[in-house]
Amino acid sequence: DIGVRGLSYIEVEVTGANRDLHSGVYGGAVANPITILSKMIASCHDENNHITIPGFYDDVVESSAEERKLMAAAPYNEDEYKADLGVDTLWGETGYSTNERTGIRPTLEINGIWGGYTGEGAKTVLPSKATAKISARLVPNQSSTVITEKLLNYFRSIAPAGVTVNATEHHGGEPYMTPVDSKAYQAAAKAIEATFNKKPVPVRGGGSIPICSLFEKELGIKIVFMGFGLDSDNLHSPNEKFNLENYFKGIETIPYFHKFFAE
């Protein structure tokens, strides 16, 4: 990877009545916070899966045709990708490939949502509250502080009459890029090629490592990414793993990096 995305993470709580209500007695007369929150979330994307929050894309640096061409050189099989995930169709912003959607484009995702009765069986509740955790992945030159403020203001501003909205920040981090012409990147690329016998393709990672920008700010040096995990390692999922072959390949690669960096 030559870069990682930034992060803006918020929580939105919608409150209606002062207590859970009987949906037969009060349904149709009182706003349902789950319905309202669902509509608010749905409004964040248009028919092209483009994020609709005002000003969200203002500071996005569009990737050049050259970078997109380099990214397209990375091995990718869409049928295998879908089969691995157990889906029959992919979803994302119109006009971009899957690798571009997860690397060079900002995104907005719902990480959790709850409200009302979620236990076994049925309980006809009209809930008092509904809550969602929402995160945005950011790209250069977006600022987590700016985007967080836009997200919070958006959800506060679209709250309809009959409910109150409490939108709060959890945390954030900045996107980060490593120049491919830097000495550190060139040394890392040579080291990986020496170990894996393949020239690495420069792509951007979809995740976030907020401390990278802090390292550069405090130390005055660029970060070089040398991860050896795979997308198929089930990150953030049950049975997360790390391939032993890649573990040992990593041990082989690091000395090569020091050797080439010192030359």
Secondary structure, DSSP 8 states (H G I E B T S, - for coil): --EE-EEEEEEEEEE-SSS-EEHHHHBTTB--HHHHHHHHHHTTB-TT--B-STTTTTT-----HHHHHHHHTS---HHHHHHHHT-SS----TTS-HHHHTTTS-EEEEEEEEES--SSS---EE-SEEEEEEEEEE-TT--HHHHHHHHHHHHHHT--TT-EEEEEEEEEE--EE--TTSHHHHHHHHHHHHHHSS-----B-SS--THHHHHHHHH-----------GGG-TTSTT----HHHHHHHHHHHHHHHHHHH-
